[in-house]
Amino acid sequence: MSINGGKRRTGLGPSPYRISLDPRAAADHRHVSPSADRNFEPLAAELAKCLPASGHVLELGSGTGQHVAGFASRFPHLEWTPSDPDPAARSSIAAWSAHAALPNLRPPLDLDLSAAAWNNGIEPGVDALLAINVLQVAPWSACAGLMDGSKQLLKPGGLLICYGCFKKNEQHFSESNAAFDRKLAAFDARWGVRDVIGVVTQAEENGLAHAAEIRMPANNLMLLFRRI
């Protein structure tokens, strides 16, 4: 993953992911993240095992919109709502949504996990919340905000799914993860690879039970939490 200082995310600083305009889609403003292309299938395979048979999924930090458009197509029995604090990202999400033309894909919301009461205006009873590569590119307050909002939005038994690069007991899973952590910290001192223990603690303090920890390709993890 590479740092691109020219791409800004409102309230969260510049994105560390290379975002480029796909020349095949230049007319409709869809943007492409190479990492999103690479991890879509492994993510979809795991989501197929844990998502409910029906209901509403809210994605936080949807980025380009590639994932949510693909998930809405792969899981047509679910209603999908994307979100991102970056206006440029929301424009790309809207373009991917228009291209997909799916009845179960809603317009993107402007949500910033670092903002107080970011979930105001969203109807509670959400079946699942999804945060892909979000926690490491935001201040730690965004993790606290995510857990507090999850407590308020998720229905009892609802699922919070966090995916990304993590460490455990302050130990990285690979040297590449450690290098990525250093790069994040150098770019913005508030950013960094989060420790699983700290994330789990935040979740449990907000009434979310740690349900699973799944090893994913490229030394990533998927963390599952259920609202008690």
DAFENUR-V245564 format. One record per pair of residues at least 24 apart in sequence whose C-alpha atoms are under 6 Angstrom apart, sorted by the first residue. I is the first residue (numbers start at 0). J is the second residue. D is the distance in Angstrom with one decimal. If there is no record, write none. Layout:
BEGIN
i: (I;I)
j: (J;J)
d: (D;D)
END
This chain:
BEGIN
i: (8;9;9;11;28;29;29;29;30;30;53;54;55;55;56;56;56;57;58;58;59;62;63;63;63;64;64;78;79;80;81;82;82;82;82;83;83;84;84;84;112;112;112;113;113;118;123;124;124;124;125;125;125;126;126;127;127;127;128;129;130;131;131;132;132;135;135;135;136;137;138;138;146;150;155;155;156;156;156;157;157;158;158;159;159;160;160;161;161;162;162;163;163;164;165;165;165;166;167;167)
j: (85;84;85;137;91;91;94;95;63;91;77;126;125;126;126;127;128;128;128;129;130;88;88;91;92;92;95;103;104;105;107;107;108;109;110;109;110;109;110;111;141;144;145;140;141;148;152;152;153;154;152;153;154;153;157;157;158;159;159;160;161;161;162;162;163;190;191;192;190;190;189;190;202;205;226;227;225;226;227;225;226;224;225;223;224;222;223;221;222;220;221;219;220;219;192;193;194;194;194;195)
d: (4.4;5.2;4.9;5.4;5.9;4.8;5.3;5.7;5.5;5.6;5.1;5.7;5.6;5.3;6.0;4.8;5.7;4.9;5.8;4.6;5.1;5.3;5.4;5.4;5.5;4.1;6.0;4.7;5.0;5.0;4.8;4.7;4.4;5.7;5.9;5.4;5.6;5.1;5.2;5.1;4.8;5.4;5.9;5.8;4.5;5.9;4.3;5.8;5.2;4.3;5.7;4.7;5.7;6.0;4.9;5.5;4.6;5.7;4.7;4.9;4.9;5.9;4.8;5.9;4.7;5.7;4.9;5.0;5.4;5.5;4.8;5.5;5.5;5.9;5.4;5.8;5.5;5.0;6.0;5.5;5.4;5.7;4.6;5.8;5.0;5.9;4.8;5.6;5.1;5.7;4.4;5.3;5.7;4.7;5.3;5.2;5.8;4.7;5.1;5.3)
END
